[in-house]
Amino acid sequence: MKFLCSHTLASRIVPMMALVLTTTLSFASWSSTGSMRSARGSHAAVLLPSGYVLVAGGSNNNVPLASSELYSSASGAWSSTGNLNVARSSARAVLLANGKVLAMGGCINSDCLGSTTASAEIYNPSNGTWTTTGSMLRGRAEFVAVLLSSGNVLVAGGCTSYGVNGCLAVTTASELYNPSTGKWSPTGSLRAARMAMTATVLTNGKVLVAGGQTAASDALGSSELYNFATGAFSLTGRLITPRSGHTASLLQNGLVLMAGGENVNGISIQKAELYNSSTGTYSATGNMPSNRQEHAAVLLSTGSVLVAGGTNVTSNGTTVLATCVTYNPTTGTWTSASSMNSARVDHNLILLTNGHALAAGGDNGNNALSSAEIY
């Protein structure tokens, strides 16, 4: 179940330090930082090699935005940078090996109604401008995009068109972007059509695509692996709990933490599990203290995972959350963390070069937010 009208929404810790880590995290807190120039949710955000955070597109009152801006952790301020050539929300952005940023796909119409865009463009941090590049073979939103070890970008799945009741069609199509040529080429198709799933580049270079949902909003339990050498997807272990709108975090020990999301009944869950690429199986780990979906997660420099915001959907309604939790991979347990100053969903959570985490924008259930805060 999508919360917004735009249908947007996705360790190696020294053992003897575990107690100190838990204590430190429990006292960590959020502090307000400079507000963005534009209120926006469902936007893309990328940490640049310079340490600045690039935020691009998104939507305000369900209208796609073309504006982009930069956050400086040194000054705590935002500054405008070049506009996207195409206003887009629910798009994806990937930092390329050359330091430039590839933005692609998304919704281009108000309320995300109608078809999605296949257009793509490149941001050059040296001059702050966007230039068009080759378009994807298929328009899509709420898909996954990751940088492969080859330097190419893999894009898979997503919703290709929307109606007033949500997504109308979900695709299995996948494709590769070659930064050297600026062109896209088809690659192996997903074994299951899915959107609102996660994609994680594993330590072995393969890509784990997990969960998600169908066009009928049914959460999926299947997961699959993309082999960059063969260009094919193959099924791997099933999730213990089918889920969409969840987060996936690659831990320092090589395991992948799947947290929260919505279940097959469209209800938010607190369950978490770990994927082991050596065995291709999932195992249960500690549950989060509370149910949530469409939240954001980031791996902290300590090796722990911070989960922030999202929504709690029950049979009685939907609540946008300000609450946060941290996961300790050493103990497999969660701890309640300091709450954000603002409840938010469809926001970004970026680990800065100073080790702090930046939460920016999103939606509070009534309006898009321009506020940002630091953990």
C-alpha positions as CSV (number, residue, x, y, z in Angstrom):
1,M,0.0,0.0,0.0
2,K,1.4,3.4,-1.0
3,F,1.0,6.2,1.4
4,L,1.2,9.3,-0.8
5,C,-1.2,10.3,-3.6
6,S,1.8,10.2,-5.9
7,H,2.1,6.5,-5.2
8,T,5.7,7.0,-4.1
9,L,6.8,5.7,-1.8
10,A,13.2,1.9,-2.1
11,S,29.6,-5.8,10.8
12,R,32.7,-5.9,12.0
13,I,32.5,-4.4,15.5
14,V,35.1,-5.2,18.1
15,P,33.2,-7.4,20.7
16,M,34.5,-5.6,23.7
17,M,33.2,-2.3,22.3
18,A,29.6,-3.6,22.1
19,L,28.6,-2.2,25.5
20,V,30.1,1.2,24.8
21,L,28.5,1.3,21.4
22,T,25.0,0.6,22.8
23,T,25.4,3.3,25.4
24,T,26.7,5.9,22.9
25,L,23.8,5.3,20.5
26,S,21.3,5.6,23.2
27,F,22.4,9.2,23.8
28,A,22.8,10.2,20.2
29,S,20.3,12.8,19.2
30,W,18.9,14.8,16.3
31,S,19.6,18.5,15.7
32,S,18.1,20.8,13.1
33,T,20.2,22.0,10.2
34,G,19.6,24.3,7.3
35,S,16.3,23.8,5.5
36,M,16.2,23.0,1.8
37,R,15.3,25.7,-0.7
38,S,12.3,23.7,-1.8
39,A,10.0,21.4,0.1
40,R,10.1,18.0,-1.5
41,G,9.5,14.3,-1.0
42,S,10.3,11.2,-3.1
43,H,13.4,12.9,-4.3
44,A,16.9,11.5,-5.1
45,A,19.9,12.1,-2.9
46,V,23.6,11.3,-3.5
47,L,26.7,11.9,-1.4
48,L,29.3,13.5,-3.8
49,P,33.1,12.8,-3.6
50,S,33.4,16.4,-2.4
51,G,31.4,15.7,0.7
52,Y,28.4,17.7,-0.5
53,V,25.0,16.0,-0.7
54,L,23.1,16.5,-4.0
55,V,19.3,16.4,-3.8
56,A,17.4,16.4,-7.0
57,G,13.7,16.4,-8.1
58,G,11.0,14.9,-6.0
59,S,7.5,16.3,-5.7
60,N,5.7,19.1,-3.7
61,N,2.0,18.8,-3.4
62,N,2.2,15.9,-5.9
63,V,3.8,18.1,-8.6
64,P,7.2,16.9,-9.9
65,L,10.2,19.2,-9.4
66,A,13.1,20.0,-11.6
67,S,15.1,21.9,-9.0
68,S,18.3,20.5,-7.4
69,E,20.4,21.7,-4.5
70,L,23.5,21.0,-2.5
71,Y,24.0,20.5,1.2
72,S,27.3,21.5,2.9
73,S,28.0,19.7,6.2
74,A,30.6,22.3,6.9
75,S,28.2,25.2,6.9
76,G,24.9,23.3,7.4
77,A,23.4,25.3,4.5
78,W,21.8,24.4,1.2
79,S,22.5,26.1,-2.1
80,S,20.8,25.9,-5.4
81,T,22.5,24.1,-8.3
82,G,21.5,23.4,-11.9
83,N,17.9,22.2,-12.6
84,L,17.1,18.8,-14.1
85,N,16.1,18.9,-17.7
86,V,13.0,16.8,-16.8
87,A,11.0,17.4,-13.6
88,R,10.7,14.0,-12.0
89,S,9.7,12.2,-8.7
90,S,10.2,8.6,-7.6
91,A,13.3,8.6,-9.9
92,R,16.6,7.1,-9.0
93,A,20.1,8.6,-8.9
94,V,23.5,6.7,-8.8
95,L,27.0,8.1,-8.3
96,L,29.1,6.9,-11.2
97,A,32.8,5.9,-10.9
98,N,33.8,9.2,-12.6
99,G,32.2,11.3,-9.9
100,K,29.2,12.4,-11.9
101,V,25.6,11.4,-11.1
102,L,23.2,9.6,-13.3
103,A,19.5,10.4,-12.7
104,M,16.8,8.3,-14.5
105,G,13.2,7.5,-14.8
106,G,10.4,8.5,-12.4
107,C,7.0,10.1,-12.7
108,I,6.6,13.3,-14.7
109,N,2.9,14.0,-14.2
110,S,1.0,15.4,-11.2
111,D,-0.1,12.7,-8.8
112,C,2.1,10.4,-10.7
113,L,-0.8,9.6,-13.1
114,G,-0.1,8.2,-16.5
115,S,3.0,6.8,-18.0
116,T,6.5,7.1,-16.5
117,T,9.6,8.5,-18.2
118,A,12.5,6.7,-19.7
119,S,14.7,9.8,-19.8
120,A,18.0,10.1,-18.1
121,E,20.5,12.8,-17.4
122,I,24.0,13.4,-16.0
123,Y,25.0,15.9,-13.2
124,N,28.5,17.3,-13.4
125,P,29.7,18.5,-10.0
126,S,32.4,20.6,-11.6
127,N,30.0,23.0,-13.2
128,G,26.7,22.2,-11.5
129,T,24.8,21.4,-14.6
130,W,22.6,18.5,-15.9
131,T,23.0,17.2,-19.5
132,T,20.8,14.7,-21.1
133,T,22.1,11.2,-21.9
134,G,20.6,8.2,-23.6
135,S,17.1,7.2,-22.5
136,M,16.3,3.9,-20.9
137,L,14.6,1.3,-23.0
138,R,11.6,1.4,-20.8
139,G,10.0,4.2,-18.6
140,R,9.7,3.2,-14.9
141,A,9.3,4.5,-11.4
142,E,9.8,2.8,-8.0
143,F,12.5,0.6,-9.5
144,V,16.0,-0.3,-8.3
145,A,19.3,1.1,-9.7
146,V,22.8,0.1,-8.5
147,L,26.4,0.6,-9.7
148,L,28.2,-2.6,-10.7
149,S,31.9,-3.3,-10.3
150,S,32.2,-2.9,-14.0
151,G,31.2,0.8,-13.8
152,N,27.9,0.1,-15.5
153,V,24.6,0.8,-13.9
154,L,21.9,-1.9,-13.5
155,V,18.3,-0.9,-13.5
156,A,15.5,-3.5,-12.8
157,G,11.8,-3.7,-12.4
158,G,9.5,-0.9,-11.3
159,C,6.1,0.4,-12.2
160,T,5.6,1.6,-15.8
161,S,2.2,3.4,-15.4
162,Y,-0.1,4.7,-12.7
163,G,-3.9,5.2,-12.4
164,V,-5.9,6.8,-9.6
165,N,-5.8,3.6,-7.6
166,G,-2.0,3.1,-7.9
167,C,0.3,1.2,-10.1
168,L,-1.2,-0.4,-13.3
169,A,1.7,-2.4,-14.6
170,V,4.9,-3.8,-13.1
171,T,7.8,-4.9,-15.3
172,T,10.5,-7.6,-15.2
173,A,12.6,-5.7,-17.7
174,S,16.2,-4.9,-16.7
175,E,18.9,-2.9,-18.5
176,L,22.4,-1.6,-18.2
177,Y,23.8,1.9,-18.7
178,N,27.3,2.3,-20.0
179,P,28.8,5.6,-18.9
180,S,31.4,5.4,-21.7
181,T,28.9,5.4,-24.4
182,G,25.9,7.0,-22.7
183,K,23.7,4.2,-24.0
184,W,21.4,1.5,-22.4
185,S,21.3,-2.1,-23.4
186,P,18.9,-4.9,-22.3
187,T,20.1,-7.6,-19.9
188,G,18.4,-10.6,-18.2
189,S,14.9,-10.1,-17.0
190,L,13.8,-10.5,-13.4
191,R,12.3,-13.8,-12.5
192,A,9.3,-11.9,-11.0
193,A,7.8,-8.6,-11.9
194,R,8.2,-6.3,-8.9
195,M,8.3,-2.7,-7.7
196,A,9.1,-1.1,-4.3
197,M,11.8,-3.8,-3.7
198,T,15.4,-3.4,-2.6
199,A,18.7,-4.1,-4.5
200,T,22.0,-4.7,-2.7
201,V,25.4,-5.1,-4.2
202,L,27.0,-8.0,-2.3
203,T,30.6,-8.4,-1.4
204,N,30.9,-11.0,-4.3
205,G,29.7,-8.4,-6.8
206,K,26.3,-10.0,-7.4
207,V,23.1,-8.0,-6.8
208,L,20.5,-9.2,-4.4
209,V,16.9,-8.1,-5.4
210,A,14.5,-8.9,-2.6
211,G,10.8,-8.6,-1.9
212,G,8.7,-5.8,-3.4
213,Q,5.1,-6.0,-4.6
214,T,3.0,-6.7,-7.7
215,A,0.7,-4.3,-9.5
216,A,-2.1,-5.7,-7.2
217,S,0.0,-4.4,-4.2
218,D,0.7,-8.0,-3.0
219,A,4.0,-8.2,-1.1
220,L,6.5,-10.7,-2.5
221,G,8.6,-13.2,-0.6
222,S,10.9,-14.2,-3.5
223,S,14.4,-12.8,-4.0
224,E,16.9,-13.2,-6.8
225,L,20.5,-12.6,-7.7
226,Y,21.9,-10.8,-10.7
227,N,25.1,-12.3,-12.0
228,F,27.1,-9.5,-13.8
229,A,29.2,-12.1,-15.5
230,T,26.3,-13.9,-17.2
231,G,23.8,-11.0,-17.2
232,A,21.1,-13.3,-15.8
233,F,18.9,-13.4,-12.7
234,S,18.5,-16.6,-10.7
235,L,16.2,-17.3,-7.7
236,T,17.8,-17.5,-4.3
237,G,16.3,-18.1,-0.8
238,R,12.9,-16.8,0.0
239,L,12.3,-14.2,2.6
240,I,10.9,-15.5,5.8
241,T,8.3,-12.7,5.7
242,P,7.1,-11.4,2.3
243,R,7.6,-7.6,2.3
244,S,7.6,-4.4,0.3
245,G,8.6,-0.9,1.2
246,H,11.3,-2.3,3.4
247,T,15.0,-1.4,3.7
248,A,18.1,-3.6,2.9
249,S,21.4,-2.8,4.5
250,L,24.7,-4.5,3.7
251,L,26.4,-5.0,7.1
252,Q,30.2,-5.0,7.6
253,N,30.1,-8.8,8.1
254,G,28.7,-9.3,4.6
255,L,25.1,-10.2,5.7
256,V,22.2,-8.1,4.5
257,L,19.6,-6.8,7.0
258,M,16.0,-6.7,5.8
259,A,13.9,-4.5,8.0
260,G,10.2,-3.7,8.2
261,G,7.9,-3.0,5.3
262,E,4.4,-4.0,4.6
263,N,3.1,-7.6,4.6
264,V,0.7,-9.4,2.2
265,N,-2.2,-7.7,4.0
266,G,-0.8,-4.2,3.5
267,I,0.0,-3.9,7.2
268,S,3.3,-2.5,8.5
269,I,5.6,-5.0,10.2
270,Q,8.5,-4.9,12.7
271,K,10.1,-8.2,11.6
272,A,13.7,-8.3,10.4
273,E,15.9,-11.0,8.9
274,L,19.4,-11.5,7.5
275,Y,20.5,-12.8,4.1
276,N,23.6,-14.9,4.0
277,S,25.2,-14.9,0.5
278,S,27.3,-17.9,1.4
279,T,24.3,-20.1,1.9
280,G,21.7,-18.2,-0.1
281,T,19.3,-18.3,2.9
282,Y,17.5,-16.0,5.3
283,S,17.5,-16.3,9.0
284,A,15.4,-14.4,11.6
285,T,17.0,-11.7,13.7
286,G,15.6,-9.4,16.4
287,N,12.4,-7.5,15.6
288,M,12.3,-3.7,15.6
289,P,10.6,-2.2,18.6
290,S,7.8,-0.9,16.4
291,N,6.1,-1.5,13.0
292,R,7.1,0.7,10.0
293,Q,7.3,0.8,6.2
294,E,8.7,3.3,3.7
295,H,11.3,4.3,6.2
296,A,15.0,5.1,5.5
297,A,18.0,3.3,6.8
298,V,21.8,3.9,6.8
299,L,24.8,2.0,7.9
300,L,26.6,4.1,10.5
301,S,30.4,4.3,10.8
302,T,30.1,2.2,14.0
303,G,28.7,-0.7,12.0
304,S,25.2,-0.3,13.4
305,V,22.2,0.5,11.3
306,L,20.0,3.5,11.9
307,V,16.4,3.3,10.8
308,A,14.4,6.6,10.7
309,G,10.8,7.6,10.1
310,G,8.4,6.0,7.7
311,T,4.8,5.1,8.3
312,N,2.9,2.7,10.5
313,V,-0.1,1.3,8.6
314,T,-2.7,-0.6,10.6
315,S,-6.2,-1.6,9.9
316,N,-7.3,1.6,11.5
317,G,-5.2,4.1,9.5
318,T,-1.8,5.4,8.8
319,T,0.6,7.3,11.0
320,V,3.8,9.1,9.8
321,L,6.6,8.4,12.2
322,A,9.4,10.5,13.8
323,T,10.7,7.6,15.8
324,C,14.1,5.9,15.1
325,V,15.8,2.7,16.0
326,T,19.3,1.2,15.7
327,Y,20.3,-2.3,15.0
328,N,23.4,-3.9,16.6
329,P,24.8,-6.6,14.3
330,T,26.9,-8.0,17.2
331,T,23.9,-8.8,19.4
332,G,21.2,-9.0,16.7
333,T,19.1,-6.6,18.7
334,W,17.4,-3.2,18.2
335,T,17.4,-0.2,20.5
336,S,15.1,2.8,20.4
337,A,17.0,5.9,19.4
338,S,16.2,9.6,19.7
339,S,13.2,10.6,17.6
340,M,13.6,13.1,14.7
341,N,12.3,16.6,15.2
342,S,9.8,16.0,12.4
343,A,7.8,13.0,11.4
344,R,8.7,12.2,7.8
345,V,8.2,9.6,5.1
346,D,9.6,9.5,1.5
347,H,12.7,11.3,2.9
348,N,16.4,10.6,2.4
349,L,18.9,9.4,5.0
350,I,22.6,10.0,4.0
351,L,25.8,9.2,5.9
352,L,28.0,12.2,5.7
353,T,31.8,12.1,5.6
354,N,31.9,13.3,9.3
355,G,30.0,10.2,10.4
356,H,26.7,12.0,11.0
357,A,23.5,11.1,9.2
358,L,21.4,13.7,7.3
359,A,17.6,13.3,7.1
360,A,16.2,15.7,4.5
361,G,12.7,16.5,3.2
362,G,9.9,14.0,2.9
363,D,6.3,14.3,3.8
364,N,4.5,14.6,7.2
365,G,1.2,13.3,6.0
366,N,-0.1,16.7,5.1
367,N,2.6,18.6,3.3
368,A,6.1,18.1,1.7
369,L,8.9,19.2,4.0
370,S,11.9,21.4,3.4
371,S,13.4,20.8,6.9
372,A,16.5,18.7,7.4
373,E,18.2,17.4,10.5
374,I,21.4,15.7,11.6
375,Y,21.8,12.5,13.8
